[in-house]
């Protein structure tokens, strides 16, 4: 594992937490930031979680092969 893959994994965890929090806020009925802002956070955080996780895995694989 390289420092770069650790940063990718950290970002993936943070965006996953934001995704879960957004879902809870939206299902509560009255999100603190409003429905639009919370929906935008959710829409951005879900793909970002996947992209950063895959980047971390790819970086780790590349560092192990070298």
C-alpha positions in Angstrom: 0.0 0.0 0.0 1.3 3.4 -1.0 0.5 6.8 0.6 -1.4 7.7 -2.5 -3.7 4.6 -2.2 -4.2 5.4 1.4 -5.4 8.9 0.5 -7.7 7.5 -2.1 -9.1 5.0 0.4 -9.5 7.8 3.0 -11.4 9.9 0.4 -13.6 6.9 -0.4 -14.5 6.4 3.2 -15.4 10.1 3.7 -17.6 10.1 0.6 -19.3 6.9 1.7 -20.1 8.5 5.1 -21.5 11.5 3.2 -23.6 9.2 1.1 -25.1 7.4 4.1 -25.7 10.6 5.9 -27.4 12.1 2.9 -29.7 9.0 2.7 -30.6 9.4 6.4 -31.2 13.1 6.0 -33.5 12.6 3.0 -35.5 9.8 4.6 -36.0 11.9 7.8 -38.3 14.2 5.7 -36.6 17.5 6.6 -32.9 17.6 5.6 -30.9 20.3 7.4 -29.4 21.6 4.2 -32.6 21.2 2.1 -33.7 18.5 -0.3 -31.8 19.9 -3.3 -28.4 20.3 -1.6 -28.6 17.0 0.2 -29.6 15.3 -3.1 -26.7 16.9 -4.9 -24.3 15.7 -2.2 -25.7 12.2 -2.5 -25.5 12.3 -6.3 -21.9 13.4 -6.2 -20.8 11.2 -3.2 -21.9 7.8 -4.5 -19.9 7.8 -7.8 -17.0 9.4 -6.0 -16.9 6.6 -3.4 -16.7 4.0 -6.2 -14.1 5.9 -8.2 -11.8 6.6 -5.3 -12.1 3.0 -4.0 -11.2 1.6 -7.5 -8.3 4.1 -7.7 -7.0 2.8 -4.4 -7.2 -0.8 -5.4 -5.5 0.0 -8.8 -2.7 1.9 -7.1 -2.1 -0.9 -4.6 -2.1 -3.5 -7.4 0.4 -1.4 -9.4 2.7 -0.9 -6.3 2.7 -4.7 -5.6 3.6 -5.6 -9.2 6.6 -3.2 -9.3 
